[in-house]
Amino acid sequence: MKKKSFEEALAKLEQITNELEEGDLSLEESLKYFDEGVKLAEQCSSKLSEAQKKVEILLKKNNRLEPVPFDELDEKKP
């Protein structure tokens, strides 16, 4: 499967979900759609993880804004 942008992958995943929810597909078609949906979900998850690592949050410390990587915020939570 060709890599899609996040938006394209999410739109296709929504389309697949709708098709599967309608229930008008044969078992073989349903399995094909399900397999494609799993791959798209993994691709979306991967892209979100990459984006999360790139995001920096500005936190106010000593009356100054300092950038802190987004993933470090998760590590500091109890």
N, C-alpha and C positions, 0 to 999 in steps of 0.2 A: 504494500500500500504506500502510495506517495505521501510524504509528509505534508501536512496542511498547516496553515496558520492556525493559531488558537481559535480564532473566531470561526474559521471554516470547519475545523474539527468539531467545535461545540455545536454549530448549526447542523452538521451531518448527524451528530449523536442525538440531537433533539428529534430529527426526522426519523431516525431509526427507532427511537423510543416510541414515537407516535405510531409507527407502522406495527411494532410489536404489541402495543397496547390495544390496537384495533382488533387484533386476533384473526385477521383474514388471510394470513399466510400459511403455507404448508409447513410441516415440521422442518423439512429441509431448508426452506427459505428462512424460517425463523432462526434456525441454528446459524445460518450464514450471516444474517443480520446481527445476531447476538455476538458472534465472533468478531465481526467488524466493530461493533459497539464497544467491546472490551478493549480492543486495540486503540480506538479513538479515546476512550476514557483514560487509558494509560498515557497516551500522548498528551492529553490535556493536563493531566496531573504532573507530568514531567515539565511541561512548559510553565505551569504555575510555580513549581518548585524552583526552577531557574529564575523566574521573575522575583520570587520572594528573596532569593539570595542577593539580588541586585538592588533591592529597595533599601534605602537608608531612611531612618526616621530621625527627625530633628528633635532633640530633647533639650530642654532648658536646664543648664547647670551653671551655677554661679552667675546668674543673669546673662548668660550667653547661650546661643543655640549651638549644640554640638551634634554632628552626625553619628548615629549608631546603626550598624547593620541590623536589619530587621530580624535575622535569625538569632542574634545575640539577645534580643528581648525575650525570646522563648526560653533561652537557657537560664535567664535570671529569675523567671517565675518560680515560686515555691511549688 
